[in-house]
Amino acid sequence: MVKVIGLCGSLRDSATSEKALKLALAAAQSAEAEVEYLDFKQMHLPFCHGGEDYSEYPDVAVLQAKVKAADALLISTPEYHGSFSGVLKNALDLLGFEELTDKVIGLISVLGGAQNSNALNDLRTVSRWVHAWVVPEQVAIGQAWKQFDEQGQLIDPKLAERIEKLAFSVVDTAKKLR
Ligand SMILES: Cc1cc2nc3c(=O)[nH]c(=O)nc-3n(C[C@H](O)[C@H](O)[C@H](O)COP(=O)(O)O)c2cc1C
């Protein structure tokens, strides 16, 4: 069974990027993947200092081990100042080639303004640097504050379908790469 880890770049309660991620993880699960959301709100992660010793922060080892053991990642981020969030960049900096090389990655961004691909393109660059495989499908959700209903579902069925297709592509690609 393919294992998919979800990572989210927002620490906000009721974050729209987290809602989108949960929909993508549910779709991956429906495609028979084993899924786990690593919620950074529940983890105690330090800033990446560029060294090796994070023994005072056991969650770094948890993050590294879980990502290393997974086949794929679904990553969802808010757009902050035209890119992806610092929370997410820091988490990715705590990981390296050992955990990320050959990982299949699916990308989602949410924005307060109109949808664009800034954060997604920057995440593609970072992913290439660590030799991960980003699937061609991606989803950017503009004006994210008005896109979800009270149950956390996307109101626009076309956007919901795009999230599903992204998740299916991640699971399918991970199976092929195995
Ligand atoms: C520091 C910061 C920078 C932001 N920069 C942008 C931006 O460049 N473009 C944009 O459309 N929205 C921007 N926003 C708005 C967020 O992308 C938007 O509120 C998003 O839905 C927040 O994601 P979340 O609901 O997952 O927390 C910014 C918000 C913050 C806090």
The ligand as a Tripos MOL2 file, in Angstrom:
@<TRIPOS>MOLECULE
LIG
   31    33     1     0     0
SMALL
NO_CHARGES

@<TRIPOS>ATOM
      1 C1          2.1110   37.1490    5.7680 C.3       1 LIG1
      2 C2          1.0120   36.9970    4.7630 C.ar      1 LIG1
      3 C3          1.2680   37.2160    3.4300 C.ar      1 LIG1
      4 C4          0.2680   37.0540    2.4780 C.ar      1 LIG1
      5 N1          0.5760   37.2270    1.1550 N.ar      1 LIG1
      6 C5         -0.3660   37.0030    0.2180 C.ar      1 LIG1
      7 C6         -0.0350   37.0870   -1.1600 C.ar      1 LIG1
      8 O1          1.0810   37.3610   -1.5500 O.2       1 LIG1
      9 N2         -1.0230   36.8510   -2.0650 N.ar      1 LIG1
     10 C7         -2.3020   36.5280   -1.6860 C.ar      1 LIG1
     11 O2         -3.1610   36.3390   -2.5450 O.2       1 LIG1
     12 N3         -2.6380   36.4110   -0.3670 N.ar      1 LIG1
     13 C8         -1.6870   36.6190    0.5760 C.ar      1 LIG1
     14 N4         -1.9990   36.4550    1.9050 N.ar      1 LIG1
     15 C9         -3.3300   35.9600    2.2680 C.3       1 LIG1
     16 C10        -3.3140   34.4470    2.4580 C.3       1 LIG1
     17 O3         -2.7340   33.7780    1.3490 O.3       1 LIG1
     18 C11        -4.7430   33.9240    2.6170 C.3       1 LIG1
     19 O4         -5.3560   34.5600    3.7030 O.3       1 LIG1
     20 C12        -4.7670   32.4150    2.8050 C.3       1 LIG1
     21 O5         -6.0820   31.9340    2.6570 O.3       1 LIG1
     22 C13        -4.2930   32.0150    4.1870 C.3       1 LIG1
     23 O6         -4.1720   30.6220    4.2070 O.3       1 LIG1
     24 P1         -4.8050   29.7410    5.3770 P.3       1 LIG1
     25 O7         -6.3000   29.9630    5.3280 O.co2     1 LIG1
     26 O8         -4.4290   28.3570    4.9970 O.co2     1 LIG1
     27 O9         -4.1850   30.1810    6.6630 O.co2     1 LIG1
     28 C14        -1.0320   36.6600    2.8770 C.ar      1 LIG1
     29 C15        -1.2790   36.4440    4.2380 C.ar      1 LIG1
     30 C16        -0.2890   36.6040    5.1660 C.ar      1 LIG1
     31 C17        -0.5800   36.3290    6.6400 C.3       1 LIG1
@<TRIPOS>BOND
     1     1     2 1
     2     2     3 ar
     3     2    30 ar
     4     3     4 ar
     5     4     5 ar
     6     4    28 ar
     7     5     6 ar
     8     6     7 ar
     9     6    13 1
    10     7     8 2
    11     7     9 ar
    12     9    10 ar
    13    10    11 2
    14    10    12 ar
    15    12    13 ar
    16    13    14 ar
    17    14    15 1
    18    14    28 ar
    19    15    16 1
    20    16    17 1
    21    16    18 1
    22    18    19 1
    23    18    20 1
    24    20    21 1
    25    20    22 1
    26    22    23 1
    27    23    24 1
    28    24    25 2
    29    24    26 1
    30    24    27 1
    31    28    29 ar
    32    29    30 ar
    33    30    31 1
@<TRIPOS>SUBSTRUCTURE
     1 LIG1         1 GROUP 0 **** ****
